[in-house]
Amino acid sequence: MANKKQKTPEQQRYQQRVNEKMPRSKTFSQCIRAFISGGIICCIGQLVRDAGENLLMLDEEGVAAFTAIVMVFLGASLTGLGVYDNIGTWAGAGSIVPITGFANSIVSPAMEFKREGFVTGTAAKMFTIAGPVLVYGVGSSVIVGLIYALFRM
């Protein structure tokens, strides 16, 4: 084995200074924030689901559709008002994982490029983030469906 090259005193001082200036990891607090914010979003979703079930008397499919529509609407609206970005800054992954994060991933690029026009800006850029997710999601479901159909024969 080759000997490791020793650092010069200047390199050692530089490394020490880098270590002093480097921000400390906040992984634990970020996990707590993600858990809390994701939980709050899911509780709101549960309230919407309960309202659809008990107040609107929707069947199971209707409740699922109603909940998804309302949560996407809330995520898109909060993104349009600039609120969801603040939530995302504080919450991290807790705001991205629920369906509201999906709405945010569609509306954000659309808003960013709206000055380029409706077709070449908003419409063209709307699915830059969510598009690949949709493509691979639909593609995987087709593959799983085909595998399921083959094994069922």
C-alpha positions as CSV (number, residue, x, y, z in Angstrom):
1,M,0.0,0.0,0.0
2,A,1.1,3.5,-0.8
3,N,1.6,5.9,2.1
4,K,-0.9,8.6,2.4
5,K,0.5,12.0,1.6
6,Q,0.8,14.1,4.7
7,K,-0.9,17.5,4.7
8,T,1.2,20.5,5.0
9,P,0.6,22.8,8.0
10,E,-1.1,25.3,5.7
11,Q,-3.4,22.6,4.3
12,Q,-4.2,21.5,7.9
13,R,-5.1,25.1,8.9
14,Y,-7.2,25.4,5.8
15,Q,-9.1,22.2,6.6
16,Q,-9.6,23.3,10.2
17,R,-11.1,26.6,9.0
18,V,-13.4,24.8,6.5
19,N,-14.6,22.5,9.3
20,E,-15.3,25.6,11.5
21,K,-17.3,27.4,8.8
22,M,-19.2,24.5,7.4
23,P,-22.8,24.5,8.6
24,R,-23.8,21.7,11.0
25,S,-26.1,19.0,9.8
26,K,-29.7,19.5,10.8
27,T,-31.0,16.1,9.8
28,F,-32.8,15.3,13.0
29,S,-34.7,18.6,13.2
30,Q,-35.5,18.4,9.5
31,C,-36.9,14.9,10.0
32,I,-39.1,16.2,12.8
33,R,-40.3,19.1,10.7
34,A,-41.1,16.8,7.8
35,F,-43.0,14.4,10.0
36,I,-45.0,17.2,11.6
37,S,-45.8,19.0,8.4
38,G,-46.6,15.8,6.5
39,G,-48.8,14.8,9.4
40,I,-50.7,18.1,9.3
41,I,-51.2,17.9,5.6
42,C,-52.5,14.3,6.0
43,C,-54.8,15.4,8.8
44,I,-56.3,18.1,6.5
45,G,-56.7,15.5,3.9
46,Q,-58.6,13.3,6.4
47,L,-60.8,16.2,7.4
48,V,-61.6,16.7,3.7
49,R,-62.3,13.0,3.3
50,D,-64.6,13.0,6.3
51,A,-66.5,16.0,5.0
52,G,-67.0,14.3,1.7
53,E,-68.2,11.1,3.4
54,N,-70.4,12.5,6.1
55,L,-71.6,15.9,4.8
56,L,-71.8,15.2,1.1
57,M,-72.7,11.5,1.5
58,L,-70.4,10.4,-1.3
59,D,-69.6,6.8,-2.0
60,E,-66.1,5.4,-1.6
61,E,-65.0,6.4,-5.2
62,G,-66.6,9.8,-4.8
63,V,-64.8,10.4,-1.5
64,A,-61.5,9.5,-3.0
65,A,-61.9,11.7,-6.0
66,F,-63.3,14.6,-3.9
67,T,-60.3,14.4,-1.5
68,A,-57.8,14.3,-4.3
69,I,-59.4,17.2,-6.1
70,V,-59.6,19.4,-3.0
71,M,-56.0,18.6,-1.9
72,V,-54.6,19.3,-5.4
73,F,-56.7,22.6,-5.5
74,L,-55.3,23.6,-2.1
75,G,-51.7,22.8,-3.1
76,A,-52.0,24.7,-6.4
77,S,-53.7,27.7,-4.7
78,L,-51.2,27.9,-2.0
79,T,-48.4,27.7,-4.6
80,G,-50.1,30.4,-6.6
81,L,-50.3,32.7,-3.5
82,G,-46.6,32.0,-2.7
83,V,-47.5,30.3,0.6
84,Y,-46.5,26.7,-0.3
85,D,-42.9,27.8,-1.0
86,N,-42.7,29.0,2.6
87,I,-44.2,25.8,3.9
88,G,-41.7,23.9,1.8
89,T,-38.8,25.9,3.1
90,W,-39.7,25.0,6.7
91,A,-41.1,21.5,6.2
92,G,-38.7,20.1,3.6
93,A,-39.8,16.6,2.4
94,G,-43.0,16.8,4.5
95,S,-44.5,19.2,2.0
96,I,-43.3,17.3,-1.1
97,V,-44.5,13.8,-0.4
98,P,-48.3,14.3,-0.1
99,I,-50.5,15.0,-3.2
100,T,-50.2,18.8,-2.4
101,G,-46.6,18.5,-3.3
102,F,-47.5,17.1,-6.7
103,A,-49.8,20.1,-7.3
104,N,-46.9,22.3,-6.3
105,S,-44.5,20.6,-8.7
106,I,-47.0,21.4,-11.6
107,V,-47.9,25.0,-10.7
108,S,-44.4,26.2,-9.8
109,P,-42.8,25.9,-13.2
110,A,-46.0,27.1,-14.9
111,M,-45.8,30.3,-12.8
112,E,-42.1,30.7,-13.3
113,F,-42.5,30.7,-17.1
114,K,-45.8,32.5,-17.5
115,R,-44.1,35.7,-18.8
116,E,-43.0,33.6,-21.9
117,G,-46.6,33.2,-22.9
118,F,-49.5,30.8,-22.4
119,V,-48.4,28.1,-24.9
120,T,-44.6,28.4,-24.9
121,G,-44.3,29.4,-21.3
122,T,-47.0,28.1,-19.0
123,A,-48.3,25.1,-21.0
124,A,-44.9,24.0,-22.2
125,K,-43.2,24.2,-18.8
126,M,-46.1,23.0,-16.6
127,F,-44.9,19.3,-16.5
128,T,-41.1,19.8,-16.5
129,I,-41.0,18.4,-13.0
130,A,-44.2,16.3,-12.8
131,G,-43.9,14.9,-16.3
132,P,-41.3,12.3,-15.7
133,V,-43.1,11.2,-12.6
134,L,-46.3,10.7,-14.7
135,V,-44.4,8.9,-17.5
136,Y,-42.7,6.5,-15.2
137,G,-45.8,6.0,-13.0
138,V,-48.0,5.2,-16.0
139,G,-45.2,3.1,-17.6
140,S,-44.7,1.0,-14.4
141,S,-48.4,0.5,-14.0
142,V,-48.7,-0.9,-17.5
143,I,-45.7,-3.2,-16.9
144,V,-47.1,-4.4,-13.6
145,G,-50.6,-4.9,-15.2
146,L,-49.1,-7.0,-18.0
147,I,-47.1,-9.1,-15.5
148,Y,-50.3,-9.6,-13.5
149,A,-52.3,-10.6,-16.5
150,L,-49.6,-13.1,-17.6
151,F,-49.5,-14.8,-14.2
152,R,-53.3,-14.8,-14.0
153,M,-53.7,-16.9,-17.2
